């Protein structure tokens, strides 16, 4: 379990690092303002549908079904089911894409109501959204193919394919921009082109794994009906986090110009630990839980979920501490270049703190949700999701004026804690979540360790002030991150949560075996 989590997490980390480079280029070329706002809204639209239809509801319903068919009826039947599902998805999404292209002005009015009073942002938002919207079809199909690979335990191949999104985006920004009206157009075309590359690589990987997925015409078989019944309610349940972020974007368009951009760059840093740990845990846990439950191994299913919770909390809590203490220096070092000023970075850092508060809850939702999906229950997350959406909207409306661009991030964090609390409550009530002593102990001591790390960083940063030169700033930040890691490691070793001597011995043994 840990090996699979680290494998997916490693590839996801590489993707996030390349994504950071891509975001740095976007910040340097476009800064904070109307151009950046319009591009971010154009990218938010297909990304929202990707999370809902691809990585969210469809994957949550498809992976358990595919894994069950694979286990009980063999690879031939499973492959037939996957090809039918892919065909049905493509027909539906192509229809949705055509409608979106036709009615894009109305769509932008809904998702970015604040653009309507600004003709430049509104027209640019429509043009860019029409370029990026086909990415919806490509990446949702890619998510299905990746789900098949994950069910076949080809985790690294599926995770590695997503690295190409940022690679293609970087190439587009640097080399295609001179041939476009502005950088935003080049970045938008890069989004769609990356979808073509990702889907092609994943289809090739499936073919190499002996499970070629040429789509078949959709047919309403019993399995397809079951898939739809499980998927439709999951559109809200599994995608509540993304819907909340979309609400944040809608609210941000009503705030002063640049608010969308400030929130975006803050969220991108917050997504580094969230994407690496949350996505890795959810991706690897769902097929494992499904397999154990299909075999009647309930004790093993509980054990897998407890270990996932322990692992992600051990790795998430120090991230929260570091982001809260070092948010300003992080945003300045990473983004304060070109058109993105130090003042912009500090404003975005405040939004980052608001997002970081909810980071543990965002990650735990990724761990708890598969427990419902693996049991074929997509209805309960729907009811929870609807309530969380309403509460998030209320928080947004209450906080948007007094906190401006910090209001929506804080609203999302508060809603995430409500979400994870309700998920845990219903799982425990049904006997699907039983926290053992080791998990409770690890969680409590990890909180203490992260608090100690934060205190150490506050003391160190008060003694060693943030410098003014870029190179010394980089050295200062690297030093603080290293110091925080050492402090946290000392706490983990003191509490016997990690035996670094054994880990080092294991690493040396593996290196010697490979050499």
N, C-alpha and C positions, 0 to 999 in steps of 0.2 A: 504493500500500500504506500509506504513512504517512498519507495523507489519510484513508483509511477508518479506520485505527486511531485517529487523533485525533478523527474524527467520533463513532465509537462511544464512545471514551474521554470525550469532552466530555459527551455525554448521560449516560453512566454516572457521571461526576463529579457532575453535577447531582442524579442520583438518590441518590448517596452523601451529598451535603450535606443533602438533605431527610431521608435516613435518619438522619443525625446529629441533626437536630432532633427527629425522632421518638424516637430513643433517649434524648435529653436529657429529653424529657417523661416517658418511662417511668422513668428514673432519679429524676427529681424527685418523681413521684407515688408510686412504689412502693419506691424505695431498694434496699437489698440485704437479701434475706430470703426467707421462704417464699413470699410472693405473687409476687415477681419470679421465683423459681426455678420455680414451677409454670407461669407464663406462658411462660418461655423453653423449657421442655420441651415444652409444647403447640405452640409455634411450630417447634421443631426437627423434630418428626415430619413434617409435610407438607413442610417445607423440604428434609429429607433425600430424600424421594421425588421432589421437584421436580428436585433435582440429579441423581439417579440415572436417572429415567425421562424427564425433560424435557430439561434442559440437558446431561445426561450421555450415557448409553448410547443413548437414542433419537435424539437430535440427532446424535451422532457417527456413527451408522449411516445416518440418514435424509438428512442434508445431502449427503454425497458421492453417494448414489444419485440423489437428486432432481436434483443438478447434472449428473450424467452423462446422465440421461434428457433433461433440458432441452437439453443441448448436442447430443446425438446424434439425438433423435427429435422435438424441438420442444416448444412450450409446452402443446399439447393433451394429449399423453401424460403430460407431467410433472404437469399439474394433476389428471388422473385418478388418478395414483399417489398424490398428496398427499391427495386426498379419501378414497381407500380407507384410507390410513394413519391419517388423522384419525379415521375411523369405527372402525377397529380399536382405536386408542388409547382412545377414549371408552368403548367397551364394556368393555375390560379394566379401566380405571381406576375406572369406576362400580362394577363388581363388587368391586374392591379396597376402595373407599371404604365400601361397605355392610358388608363384613366387618370393616373397621376400627371402624366405629361400633358394631357389635354386640359385638365383643370388645375394646373399648377398655380395660377394667380390666386385662386380661391384657397388652395392649400396653404400658401404662404401667408395669406390673411389670417388663417386660423393659428398656424404655428408661430407666427411672428407678428402679432397684431400691432406692435409698436412701430413696425416698418411702414405701415400704411400712410402715416403722416410725413414720411421721409421718402420722396420719390426715388432718390438715388439708391438707397438701401433696398427699397421694395423691388425695383426693376432688376437690380443686380442679384437679389435673392432669388427671383424667379428664374433668371437665366442660368445661374449656377446650380440651382436645384434640378433643373431639367437635364443638366449634364450628369449630375451625381445619381439621379434616381435609378437608372438601370443597374447600379451596383446592388440594389435590393435583390434583384432576381439572381444575380451571380453568387452573392455571398450567402444567401439562404440555401441555395443548392449546394454550395460548398459546405455549409454547416451539416446538412444531411449526410453527405459523403464522409465528412469527418466523424460523424456519429457512428457510421458503419465501421470505420477504421478503429475507433476507440473500443467498440464492442468486440472487435477482433484482437484487442490489446496491442494495437499499433499506435500507441499514444504519441510517440516521438514524431512519427511521420505527419500526423494530423496537426500537432502543435507547430512543427517546423514550417508548414505551408503558410501559416499566418504571418510569418516574418516578411513575406514578399509584399504585403500591403505597404509597409513602411519603406521598404527598398524602392518599390516603384514610385511611391510618393516623393521620396527624396530626389530621385532621378528627374521626375516631372518638374519639381520646383526649380531645380538647378538648370536643367538643359532645355526644358520646353517653354519656360517663361518668356525668353526673348521673342518667341513666335506668337505670343498671345497678347490680348489687350492689357492684361495685368497678371500678377502672380496668382490671384484667386482663380482665374480660369485654368491656368496650368495645374494648380493643386486639385481642382475639381475633376479635370480629365484624368489625373493620376489616380484618383479614387476609383473611377470606373475601370480603368485599365488594370488596376491591381486585382479587381474581382475576376477578370478573365484569367489572369495568371494563377491565382489561388485555386480556382475551380479546375483548371487544367492540370495542375500538379496533383491535386487530391484524386481526381479521376484516374490519373496515371498510377498513383500509389495503390488505389483499389484494384486496378487491373493487375499490377505486379503481385498483389496479395491473393490473386485467384478469385476475386469477387468483382469483376467488371460490372459497371452500373450504367449501361446504356439505357436511357429511360424508356419505359413502356407506356402505351396509352392508358390513362387512368380507367380503372374498372371498380365499381362499387362492391367490392367483396366484403365478407364479414370482417376481415382484418382492417380494411380501409375504413369501414364504418366505425369500428372500435377506435381506430387512430383519430378520426375526426371528433368522436365523442370525448376523447381524452384531451384533444388539443384545444378545442374551442374555449372551454372554461379556463384553460391554462394561459390563454392570451393575457389575462389580467394577473393571475396568480404568479406565474414565473417571470413576468416582465414588469413587476411593480416598481423595481428599482429604476429601470429605464424610463418608464412612464413618469416617475417622479422627477427624473432629470429633465425630461421634456417639458414638464410643467415649470420647472425652474427656468428653462430657456424662454418659454412663453412669457413668464413674469419679467425676466431680464430684458426682453425687448421693450417693455413698458417703462424701464428705468433709463437713466441718462445714457447717451451713446457711449459704447465701449464696455458696458456692463456684461454683455454676452461674452466678450473676449476675455475680460478679467476672470470670470467664472470658469471659462473653458480651460485656461492655462493652469488655474488652481486645481481643477478636476483632473487634469492630465497627470499632475504629480501625485495626487491622491490615488489615481488608478494604477500607479506602479505597484504598490503592495497589494491593492485590491485585485488587480488583474492577474498578477502572478500567483497569489495565494488563494484567492477566492475562486478564480476560474480553474486553477489546477485541482483544488480540492473537489469542486463540484463535478468536473470532468471525469476524474478518476473514481470518485465515490459512487456515482450513479450506477455504472455497470457492475461494480463490486456488490453493492447492496442488492441489485436485481438478481444477480447470480446466487447469492446466499439465500435470499427469500424464496426464489424458485426451487431451490434444493431443500427448503425447510430448515435451513441453518440459521435460526433466529439469534442464537447467542453470538455467532460470528458476525452477523449483521450489526448487532449492538456494539460489539468490540470495534469493528471498522469505523463506525460513526464516532465513537468516543475517541479513538486515536486521531481521527481527522480533526475533531474539535481541539484536542490538545496541541497538535502540530500547528494549526493555523493561529491559535492564540499565542503560542510561544514565539511565532515569527511576526505576528501582527502588532502586538502591544509595544515592542520597541520601536516599530515604525511610527506609531502614534506619538510616542514620547519625542522622537527625533523631529517629526514634522511640527509639533506644537512649539518646541523650543527654537528650532532652526529655520522656521518657515521663511523669514525675511531673507537671510543669507542664501538659502536654497534658490529662491525665486530670482534674486539679483544675479547670482553666479550663472544660473542656467539660461535666463531669458533677457537680461538687461544688455542687449546689443542692438545696434542699428536703430530702428524706429521704436523699439521697446525700451523705455527709460527706467531709471532706478525708481522713480515715483510710481510708475505703472507696476513694477515688480512688487513694491511694498503693499500697494493696494490689493494686488492679486494674492499676496501672502496672507492677508486677513481672511480672504475667502477660503484659502487653503486650510487655515486653522479650523474654520467652521466645518469643512468637509472632514478633516482628520478626526474630529470628535466622534463622528459616527462610523469610522473605519472598522472597528471590531464588529459592529452590528451588520454592516454591509457584507463582511466576510462570512459571518456566521449564518446569514441568510443563505449563502451559497452552499453551506454545509448541511443545513437543516432541510432545505427544500427537496433535495433528492430523496429524503426519507418518505415523503408523500408520493413523489413520482414513481419510485421503485415499487410501491404498493398499488399503483394504478389509481391513486387518489389525486385528481387535479381540481376537485371542487372546493375542498377546504382552503387551499391557497387563494382561490378566487374570492371567497367571502372575506378572508383576511386582507387580500389585496385591495378590494373595493373600500374597505374601512380605512386602510392606510392611505389610499389615494385622497380620500376626502379630508383626512386629518392633515396630510401634507399640503393640500390646497389651502386649508384654513391657516396653517402655520405660515405659509407663503404670504397670504394676504395680511396677516398680522405683523409680519416682520419686514416686509418689503420697503415700507416708508422709513421706519426708524433705523434700519440697518442697511438699506440700499442693496448693493451687490453682495453683502454678506448674509442677507435675509434668506434667499433661496437655498444656499448651501446648508445653513443651520437648520432650516425646515426639513431638508432631506435627511439630515443626520438624526433629528428627533423622530422622524417618521420611520427610519430604519430600525431604531431601538424598539419602537412599538411593534414593527413587523416581526422582528426576531423573538420578541417576548410572546407574541400570540402563536407563532409557529411552535415554539418550545412548549407552550402550555397545552396545545392540542395534541402534540406528539406524546407528551408525558401522560396525558389523560387517557390515551389509547394504548399505552404500554409500548409505544414505538420509540421512546427515548428514555433510557435509563442511564444516568450519569454515575459511573463507578467512582470509588474513593480516589483512585489515581487521577482521574480527569478533574475532579473538584480540587484536589491538592495542587495539581499542575497549574490550573487556571488562577488560583489564589496567589501562588508564589510567583507566577509570571507577572501578575499585576504589581506585586511588591518590587520585583526586579526592574520592571519598566519605570516605576516611580523613582527608584534609586538612580537609574540611568538619567532620568530627566533632571533630578536634583544635581547630579554631577555635572551635567552639561550647562545648567544655569550658572553654577559656581564658576566653571571654566570660562564661559563666555563673558562673565562680568569682570574677570581678571584679564582676559586677552580680548580686547575690543576688535570688532570687525574692521579690517583695513580698508583702504580706499583704492589701491591698485588691483587690477584684475588678477594678475598672477598670484599675488599674496592672498587675495580673497579665495582663490581656488585652493591654495595650500592650507589656509585657515579652515575652510569648510571640510576638506579631506581629513585634516587633523581632528576636528570635532567629531566627524562621523566615526573615525577610528577609535577615538576616546570613548564615545558612547558604546561602540561595539564591545570594547574591552571591559567597560564597567558592567554591561549586561551579562557578558560571558562569566565574569567573576561571580555575580549573583547566582547565575544558573549553576555554576560549579559548587558554590557554597551550599545551595539548597538541594544539591544532588539531582538536579533536573537534567544535567548533561555531563557525561564523562568524556572530557576532551582528550584525555590520554588514550582512551580506547578508540575514539574516533580517529585520532592521528595514526594510531597503530594500524587500524583497518585501511586507511587511505594509503599508507606506506606499503601494506601487503598487496593491495590491488595494483599499485604502480609497479612493484617488483614483478608481479605475475605477468603484466602486460609487456614489460621489457624483456 
